[in-house]
Amino acid sequence: MELIKSFNNNIVLAKLNERQVIAIGKGIGFAKKEGDFIQQDKIDTVFNFSNEEMKKMNLELLNSINIEDLILVKKLVSSIEDKTGKNFNSSMIISLADHIENSLDTNLMEFEHPMRWIVKRTNPDEYSLSKWFIDEFNKFRKSKKISKNEVTSITLHFINNQSIKSMSETMNDLEEINTIINIIEYKSKKKLNKKGLDYSRFIVHLRFLLNRLKGKEDYQEKQNLDLYGHLLEKSPKKVVEICYLITNYLSKKYDKDIDNAEKTYLLIYLNRII
């Protein structure tokens, strides 16, 4: 492994098999300069990055991250990967470690995040994982602990991992999804089961829909007019009304037409969750 840059004595940017990686190990960056060889047996862990991640990431974050905390964060995220079957980007892990480092050093850690209820409502699974993450992190940490109020911020990191969006874009999407859920619950006069599998699938579908409306994902769906007509005929009047309220809202917001294929999907999900 060949050194490209040392961030501190313990964290370096290096070249491995013609790819750039972040390597961590006690003393691996000490008194090293560009081009120096790094011994593999001194490396504790390696972060691999896609080219897209490397372009977007602010590597200077690594200057101030505690090595033990970074290794612990990676270990806990690996456990979450095993639990959920999801893969988390290296850039998310480092960004999360940096956030935790800052939260441990600020006096604002006891303030509740303003998006707590939206995040808890739209992403209950990730919210639960974040609570588990905090509990496990605090078991290992001997001095300062992560505040329970950090659960929302940590959840946002997990959500943001699912795309290459910025955190502000992720939060905007959550607000949009929350608006749609409000429309459904208000018009149906029913609280949705946020822990149900159909609800989780519906939220995933809404995220993809928002991406398409924002022009960030190609969308060409063959329309099944027979199925659409069947759903219009068989669905409860209230479900059809809610479907049109949602599509009219999104159509006006993004100045784009919502085709019958998308309305078909919405009707299917709405029939399942209402």
C-alpha distance (Angstrom), angle and dihedral (degrees) to the residues before:
residue distance angle dihedral
M1 . . .
E2 3.81 . .
L3 3.81 122.4 .
I4 3.81 119.0 -123.1
K5 3.82 100.2 170.4
S6 3.81 138.9 -10.0
F7 3.81 116.4 -136.7
N8 3.78 91.0 -176.3
N9 3.79 137.3 -32.1
N10 3.80 91.7 -69.2
I11 3.82 107.7 34.5
V12 3.82 125.8 56.6
L13 3.78 141.8 168.9
A14 3.80 107.8 -127.3
K15 3.78 143.4 169.2
L16 3.80 118.0 -114.0
N17 3.81 121.1 173.9
E18 3.81 90.0 -16.0
R19 3.82 92.3 -54.4
Q20 3.79 129.7 106.1
V21 3.80 115.7 -116.7
I22 3.79 138.1 170.2
A23 3.80 111.1 -121.0
I24 3.81 125.1 -164.8
G25 3.76 128.3 -162.9
K26 3.79 137.7 126.8
G27 3.79 110.4 -82.4
I28 3.83 97.0 -7.9
G29 3.82 91.4 127.9
F30 3.79 97.7 41.6
A31 3.82 113.2 124.6
K32 3.81 90.4 -14.0
K33 3.79 126.9 139.6
E34 3.79 134.1 -166.3
G35 3.79 112.4 -64.5
D36 3.81 95.5 22.7
F37 3.80 118.6 135.4
I38 3.82 118.6 -111.5
Q39 3.77 118.4 -150.0
Q40 3.80 112.0 -122.3
D41 3.81 93.8 -144.7
K42 3.82 90.8 62.9
I43 3.80 93.9 56.7
D44 3.81 117.1 99.4
T45 3.81 98.6 -175.0
V46 3.80 141.7 -8.2
F47 3.80 130.1 -145.5
N48 3.80 116.7 -149.9
F49 3.80 120.3 -156.1
S50 3.77 136.0 -162.8
N51 3.81 115.5 -128.4
E52 3.81 88.9 -109.6
E53 3.80 92.0 53.5
M54 3.79 92.5 48.1
K55 3.82 91.2 53.2
K56 3.80 93.8 50.8
M57 3.78 101.0 39.1
N58 3.79 124.5 96.6
L59 3.80 100.1 -137.3
E60 3.79 91.6 -172.0
L61 3.81 86.6 79.9
L62 3.78 86.0 79.1
N63 3.81 92.2 67.5
S64 3.80 92.1 74.9
I65 3.82 104.8 31.1
N66 3.79 117.9 111.9
I67 3.82 109.3 -121.9
E68 3.82 95.0 -139.6
D69 3.81 91.6 50.7
L70 3.81 92.2 48.1
I71 3.81 92.2 50.9
L72 3.82 90.1 46.8
V73 3.80 92.3 50.1
K74 3.80 90.6 50.6
K75 3.81 91.2 48.7
L76 3.82 92.7 51.4
V77 3.80 92.9 45.1
S78 3.82 88.6 51.5
S79 3.81 88.1 54.6
I80 3.81 89.5 51.8
E81 3.80 89.4 50.4
D82 3.81 88.8 54.2
K83 3.82 91.1 48.2
T84 3.80 96.9 47.3
G85 3.79 106.3 24.4
K86 3.82 89.0 -126.3
N87 3.80 124.3 131.1
F88 3.80 120.3 -134.9
N89 3.78 123.6 -151.9
S90 3.79 119.9 -116.6
S91 3.79 89.0 -127.5
M92 3.83 90.2 57.5
I93 3.81 91.5 51.1
I94 3.80 92.3 51.4
S95 3.81 92.3 43.8
L96 3.81 89.5 50.2
A97 3.81 91.9 48.7
D98 3.81 89.6 50.7
H99 3.81 91.1 49.7
I100 3.80 91.1 50.4
E101 3.80 91.0 47.9
N102 3.81 89.8 54.5
S103 3.80 94.2 43.7
L104 3.80 90.6 54.3
D105 3.79 90.0 55.0
T106 3.80 101.0 44.1
N107 3.78 132.3 84.8
L108 3.81 92.6 -139.7
M109 3.77 96.4 74.7
E110 3.82 94.3 104.4
F111 3.82 94.3 59.2
E112 3.79 116.8 101.3
H113 3.81 115.4 -118.0
P114 3.84 111.0 -109.9
M115 3.83 91.4 -132.3
R116 3.79 95.6 51.0
W117 3.80 97.3 112.9
I118 3.80 94.3 43.0
V119 3.80 92.5 50.1
K120 3.79 93.7 44.0
R121 3.77 89.9 49.8
T122 3.81 99.9 44.8
N123 3.82 98.2 36.8
P124 3.81 109.5 28.6
D125 3.83 93.9 155.9
E126 3.79 94.5 53.9
Y127 3.80 89.4 43.0
S128 3.82 91.1 56.1
L129 3.81 91.1 47.3
S130 3.79 89.6 52.3
K131 3.81 91.5 53.6
W132 3.81 89.0 51.0
F133 3.82 90.0 47.8
I134 3.81 92.3 54.0
D135 3.81 92.8 47.8
E136 3.81 92.2 50.0
F137 3.81 94.2 44.1
N138 3.80 91.0 51.6
K139 3.80 91.5 50.6
F140 3.80 90.2 60.4
R141 3.80 98.7 38.5
K142 3.79 114.0 86.5
S143 3.79 101.3 -167.2
K144 3.81 126.4 22.9
K145 3.80 116.0 23.5
I146 3.79 132.0 -151.8
S147 3.80 111.2 -103.3
K148 3.81 117.1 -117.6
N149 3.80 86.4 -125.4
E150 3.81 89.3 68.7
V151 3.81 89.6 73.6
T152 3.83 92.6 95.4
S153 3.81 94.7 50.0
I154 3.80 91.4 47.6
T155 3.81 90.2 48.3
L156 3.82 89.1 54.0
H157 3.81 89.4 55.3
F158 3.81 90.5 52.6
I159 3.81 91.1 47.9
N160 3.79 92.6 46.1
N161 3.80 89.5 54.1
Q162 3.81 89.0 71.5
S163 3.79 92.1 72.2
I164 3.79 141.9 14.2
K165 3.80 91.0 -106.0
S166 3.77 123.9 130.0
M167 3.80 118.0 -107.8
S168 3.84 90.6 -107.8
E169 3.81 90.6 54.7
T170 3.79 90.4 49.2
M171 3.82 91.3 51.3
N172 3.81 91.4 48.0
D173 3.80 89.7 52.8
L174 3.80 90.8 50.5
E175 3.79 90.6 52.3
E176 3.81 90.0 50.5
I177 3.80 91.5 49.4
N178 3.79 90.2 48.2
T179 3.81 89.8 53.2
I180 3.81 89.9 53.0
I181 3.82 91.5 48.6
N182 3.81 89.1 50.1
I183 3.81 90.0 53.1
I184 3.81 90.9 50.7
E185 3.80 96.0 46.6
Y186 3.80 94.6 42.6
K187 3.79 95.2 49.1
S188 3.80 96.3 39.2
K189 3.82 92.4 42.3
K190 3.79 86.7 -137.7
K191 3.80 135.2 115.6
L192 3.79 109.6 -129.0
N193 3.79 121.9 -128.4
K194 3.82 100.1 -109.9
K195 3.79 92.2 -171.2
G196 3.79 96.3 54.1
L197 3.80 122.5 110.8
D198 3.81 92.1 -128.6
Y199 3.81 90.1 54.3
S200 3.82 91.4 51.3
R201 3.80 90.9 50.3
F202 3.79 90.5 47.9
I203 3.82 91.4 53.9
V204 3.82 90.8 49.9
H205 3.79 89.2 50.5
L206 3.82 91.5 50.5
R207 3.80 90.2 53.4
F208 3.79 91.2 53.5
L209 3.80 90.3 46.3
L210 3.81 91.6 52.7
N211 3.81 90.3 49.9
R212 3.79 90.7 52.4
L213 3.79 92.9 47.5
K214 3.80 89.9 51.0
G215 3.78 89.4 51.8
K216 3.79 94.5 -114.7
E217 3.79 97.4 118.4
D218 3.77 130.3 42.6
Y219 3.75 112.9 -118.5
Q220 3.77 125.7 -168.5
E221 3.78 112.2 153.6
K222 3.77 124.0 174.6
Q223 3.79 107.3 -123.8
N224 3.77 118.8 -128.1
L225 3.79 101.3 -159.1
D226 3.80 92.2 178.3
L227 3.82 91.5 58.1
Y228 3.81 91.6 44.2
G229 3.81 91.2 51.1
H230 3.80 91.2 46.4
L231 3.82 91.6 51.7
L232 3.81 91.8 47.7
E233 3.80 89.4 52.8
K234 3.81 98.5 43.2
S235 3.82 101.6 35.7
P236 3.81 119.1 95.3
K237 3.80 112.1 -97.9
K238 3.81 90.4 -115.9
V239 3.83 91.8 56.0
V240 3.81 92.2 51.3
E241 3.80 90.5 47.7
I242 3.81 91.6 51.3
C243 3.80 91.2 47.7
Y244 3.80 90.4 55.1
L245 3.80 92.2 45.4
I246 3.81 90.1 54.4
T247 3.80 95.3 45.4
N248 3.83 92.8 45.4
Y249 3.80 90.3 49.7
L250 3.82 92.9 50.2
S251 3.79 93.8 41.5
K252 3.82 91.9 55.2
K253 3.79 93.0 42.0
Y254 3.81 95.5 52.8
D255 3.80 99.1 24.7
K256 3.79 91.2 -125.5
D257 3.78 133.2 120.7
I258 3.80 118.2 -112.6
D259 3.80 105.9 -140.7
N260 3.79 127.5 -143.4
A261 3.81 92.1 -102.4
E262 3.80 89.9 62.5
K263 3.80 91.6 43.5
T264 3.81 87.8 53.1
Y265 3.81 91.3 55.7
L266 3.79 91.6 46.3
L267 3.80 91.7 50.9
I268 3.80 90.9 50.3
Y269 3.81 92.5 52.0
L270 3.79 94.8 41.1
N271 3.80 91.2 53.0
R272 3.80 88.4 53.3
I273 3.80 99.9 46.9
I274 3.82 103.4 36.0
